[in-house]
Amino acid sequence: MRVLWRVIVKEFLQIRRDRKMIPVIFVAPIVQITVFGFAVNTDVTNVPTVLVDQDRSASSRELVYRFVESGYFEIVGGGERAAEVDRWLVTSRAQLGLVIGQGFAAALASSRPAAVQLIVDGSDASSANVALGYASSVTREFGALVQERRLRAAGAPPLAVGQAVLVPRVFYNPDLKSRWFYVPAVLAMILSCARRRSAPWSSSS
């Protein structure tokens, strides 16, 4: 502790001798942490999505609602045919196309697979993969809800059909916010740079 205390005293004496270093030591790190913590954001939310709902049923509208309600997708436009999605992606007005074909509700009612097509702009591979993961999760939850309703309507308990349920637990960053990754990294970088700057002073003293 005595050695650490001497180092602290020495650094404060050095700051007092060279007051020009005060902005560098205190102001610059605060500005950098603020900028990187709040301006640099790689979270994937409100993905611009173009909707092609050819079924126009209550089931298709509920699926679209669950996409929007998740907070990961934002409907920015619509079309009549799947081919129209391409111009939205090419002009960067949308990053994902959600296509619900005709017969979606009928397939659900008859216990047949009801396919939903996702057309994704893969130019940003990282964001595209995250958006696909979100979309797959929303679709699986919707399918599980439809199955549960069918079982209840038939008078069977929901546990009559075996299901594997994934219960994720995220340590240290439960909200998966990118700023909690960037801020500690920037802080370490600033401390490293500050240590390099102070190295000549330490050797001379």
N, C-alpha and C positions, 0 to 999 in steps of 0.2 A: 504493500500500500504506500510505503514511503516513496518508492521509486515512481509509482504512478502519480502521486501527488506532485513530485518535483517536475515531472513531464508536463502536467497540467499548468503549473505555475509558469514554467518556461514558455509554453505556448501563449499564455495570456500576456506575458511580458513582451513577447515578440509582436503580438497584435497591437499592443500599446505603442511600440516603437514605430510600427509601419501601419498607420491607420488606413492606408489605401486598400489594405487587404480585408477590411471589414465588409465591404459590399460583396467581395468575392466569396468570403467564407459564409456569410449569412444570407444575403439577398439572392445571389445566384442559385444556391441550392433550393430555396423556397420557390423561386420562379420555375426552375426545371421540374421539380416534383409536381407543381400545380399543372404545368403544361402537359407533361407525360401522363399524369394521373387522370386528367379529365378531357384533354383534347385528343390524345391517342386512345382510340377505342376500337377493339376488334370484335366486340360482341356482335353476334348476328341476330338482329331483331327487326321486326317490321319489314321482312323481305318483300319487295314489290312483286306482286303476283297478279297474273292475268287469268281470269276465270272463263272457262268454256263449259257451261252447264247445259248439255243437250237433253238431260232427263227432266229437269225442271219439276222435280217432285219434292215432297216434304223431306224425304231421306237425303236427297242431294243438298237441299238447303240447310239441313241440320249439319251435314258434313262440312259445308262451307263455313257455317257459323263456328264450328269447333276449330277450324283452321284460324279464323280471325280472332276468336276469343282466347286462343293460346298466347297471343301477343307476339308470335314469331312471324306472322304473315300479314300483309296488308293488300287488300284487293284494290288494284289501281285501274282496272279496266276489264272488259269482257269481250267475248266473241261468240260466233255461232259455230265455227268449225275449228278443229285442232290446227289446221294449216295456218290460221291467223295468228297463232302464238309466235311464230317465227319472226314476224316483223316487229313484235314488241321486244323480243330478245335482241334482235339485231340493232335496234335503235336505243338499246339500254333503258327503255322505259319500264321494263320488267326483268326480273332475274329468274322467275319461275312461272311455269304455266300449269294450271290445275285443270285437267280435262275429265269431266264426268260424262260418260257416254250414255246413250239411250238404253233403257232397260236396267238401270242401276237399282232402282227401287224394287222392280220385279224380281231381280236376281236375289236381293236380300230377302224378299218375302218367301221365295221358294227354296231358301237355304243353298243357293248356288253361289259360287264365287262372284263377287261384284268388283270388277276391276276399275281402278282409278289410275289415270295416266298422269305422270309428273314429267314435265319438260323443263330441263334446267339449263341455264347458261353456265357452261363449265369453264369460261375464260378465267374466272377466279375459283380455282379448284378447292381451296380451303373453305371459302364461304359456301360453295355449292355442296360440299360434303356435309357441312353442318346443317344446311337447309334441308337436305335429303333426310338426314337423321331426324330432324324435327318433324318433317312431313310423315315419315314412317311411323313415328311415335303417335302422332295425332290419329293416323289412319287405324293403327292397331287398337288404340283406346276406343275409337268409334265402333270398330268391329266387335270388341268385347262387350260394349254397351248393348249393341243390337242382339248379340247372343244372349245376354242376361235377360233382356226384355222378352225374348222368345221363350226362354225357359220359364219365366214367371207367368207368361200367358198360358203356358201348357200346364201350369200347376206344379212344376218341378222346381226344387230349390236350386239356386245358382251354382251350388257346389256339385250338382249332378254331373257336370262335365269337368274333367280335370284340366286345370290351367296352371302354367308356370308363370308366376308373377315376379317380376324383377323389382326389387326395392333398393334403389341406389342411395348411397350415403357418400357425400362429397366432403372430405376433410379439408380444413384450412381455408377454403374458398367456396362455401356452400352455394353461393349465388352464381358462381362461375363468371365473375366480373373480371375483365382483363386488367382493370386498373390496379387490382390487388396483386397482379403479377408484375406490372410495369414499375409501380412505385418503389417496392423494395430493391428491384434491380437498378433503378436510377439512383437511389440513395447509396447503394454499394459503389456504383460507378463514380458518384460525386466524391465520396469519401476516399476512394482510391486516387482520384485526380488530386484531391486536396493533399493527400499524403505525399504524392510525388512532388507537388509544388513546395511543400515544406521541407523536403529532404535536404536541399542545400543549406537552409538555415540551420537545421539540426546538426549538420556536420560541422558548420562553421562555429556553432556555439559549443 
